[in-house]
Amino acid sequence: MKDTVMDQTNIDPAAMGRLAKALNFICGPKHAATQAMQKAADSGSEPDAKRARTLFLKLKPGERRAAMTMLSD
């Protein structure tokens, strides 16, 4: 199965908010990736989005896939 790859394009804050909700369900509210994604969604700043992306890519492939699948539902 092919992993989903996030590119360097900007993600709108609403999409980051939906992804934060998915990560909250999958990883829990205290997970660093969940918190970073929520912070990026709230602030909309480029540095926050970059940190959230980095932490998202460090997740296990199955966790990333599950989060992206939840967005497509």
C-alpha positions as CSV (number, residue, x, y, z in Angstrom):
1,M,0.0,0.0,0.0
2,K,1.3,3.4,-0.9
3,D,1.9,6.0,1.9
4,T,0.3,9.4,1.7
5,V,2.9,12.1,1.2
6,M,2.4,15.7,2.3
7,D,4.0,18.2,0.0
8,Q,5.4,21.6,0.8
9,T,2.2,23.5,-0.3
10,N,0.3,25.4,2.3
11,I,-2.6,23.7,4.0
12,D,-5.5,25.8,5.0
13,P,-6.2,26.2,8.7
14,A,-9.6,24.4,8.3
15,A,-7.9,21.3,6.9
16,M,-5.3,21.4,9.7
17,G,-8.2,21.6,12.2
18,R,-9.8,18.5,10.7
19,L,-6.5,16.7,10.7
20,A,-6.0,17.7,14.3
21,K,-9.4,16.1,15.2
22,A,-8.4,12.9,13.4
23,L,-5.0,12.8,15.2
24,N,-6.8,13.4,18.5
25,F,-8.9,10.3,17.9
26,I,-5.9,8.2,16.6
27,C,-3.0,9.4,18.8
28,G,-4.8,11.1,21.7
29,P,-5.0,14.8,22.7
30,K,-1.6,14.9,24.5
31,H,0.4,13.5,21.5
32,A,2.9,16.1,20.2
33,A,1.6,15.8,16.6
34,T,-2.0,16.4,17.7
35,Q,-1.1,19.4,19.7
36,A,1.2,20.9,17.0
37,M,-1.5,20.4,14.3
38,Q,-4.1,22.1,16.5
39,K,-1.7,25.0,17.2
40,A,-1.1,25.3,13.5
41,A,-4.8,25.3,12.8
42,D,-5.5,28.0,15.4
43,S,-2.6,30.3,14.5
44,G,-2.4,29.7,10.7
45,S,1.3,30.7,10.9
46,E,3.9,29.1,8.6
47,P,6.3,28.1,11.4
48,D,3.5,26.3,13.2
49,A,2.4,24.6,10.0
50,K,6.0,23.5,9.3
51,R,6.4,22.0,12.8
52,A,3.0,20.2,12.5
53,R,4.0,18.8,9.2
54,T,7.3,17.5,10.5
55,L,5.6,15.8,13.5
56,F,2.9,14.4,11.2
57,L,5.6,12.8,9.0
58,K,7.2,11.2,12.0
59,L,4.1,9.3,12.9
60,K,3.9,5.6,12.0
61,P,2.7,5.0,8.4
62,G,-0.5,3.4,9.7
63,E,-1.3,6.4,11.9
64,R,-0.7,8.8,9.0
65,R,-2.9,6.6,6.7
66,A,-5.7,6.4,9.3
67,A,-5.7,10.2,9.8
68,M,-5.8,10.8,6.0
69,T,-8.6,8.2,5.6
70,M,-10.6,10.0,8.3
71,L,-10.3,13.2,6.3
72,S,-11.6,11.6,3.1
73,D,-14.8,10.2,4.9
